[in-house]
Amino acid sequence: MSAQAAVPVQIPLPVGRSLLYLVFAGVAWGTAGAAASLVFRLSDLGPLSLSFWRCAGGLVLLLAALALRARRGSVGHAAHAARAAHAAAEPRRRRLVRILGTGIGLTVFQSAYFAAVQSTGLAVGTVVTLGAGPVLIAVGARLTMGERLGRGGIVAVTGALAGLAVLVLGGGGGTVRPVGVALALLSAAGYAAITLLTRWLGRDGGGDSMATTAWAFGIGAVGLLPMALAEGLLPHTDELGHVVWLLAYVAAVPTALAYALYFAGAAVVRAATVSVIMLLEPVSAALIAVTLLDERLTAATVVGTLLLLAAVAGLAVAETRPTRPTKPARSAA
């Protein structure tokens, strides 16, 4: 069988499964914030060092998963053979763009966000990053891929941004510092670049999302290492066991697993829809804060959460709605 005949075997993920992947990634990323808060409480580890350990730990786990998958594939799995044939068919320049773009975007997104939170506070940093992200993605998708939100999509994005603002700012404002706002916008730009690149390259079937994620973490770890060394790479704490366990959780669930699922789902789902689904991150973070960290449940938390969930549900329904096939023109005969 020729290579051309093997490529169609690599069928893109169904939209419904892709949406589930993205929802899981958004919720898992919300738990990373709670784990990071506990790490900061228990040790002197800084945000850049935490980002480095997140990337390094995720890289180790993904490399182990890739090795296990290759070992299983050597026994004769058809899915592994299809992935290998598809990866070989991807042009080298395209693969390089995918790996470097994802790795650099991921590094900018994570490090700039943590720096923004450190500079201007969690509320302002989160609002600017996650609020500017959908706007940058929508504009970028319109300019680069011709995607249109439509009237319903515009209403859903507006509702999602309103819910995010109520959720984060409803309990009280924070100190706005221009440097922090600029860092948050830089983080939003990095996130938008990752989403648009993943969607653009995924239009032709995408590549191996797990391998791409591993490469991205490798680039992120190398880029963050000098800054982490300057900040203090190792934590100093009397509860080292708890800190190590939290770092292992951050590397495994909201990093290795969540990012692999995110890249797989974002290659199929529209970029603007991806950006709004990812707003589930502050929703899950708010629920964890209330249920596990004993923070008070406010009316703003309830209203913001409902607005965000309604927007996500609306875009998910629009995404899964089948398009009507065009009728073939009748012949004159």
Disulfide bonds with the S-S distance in Angstrom:
none
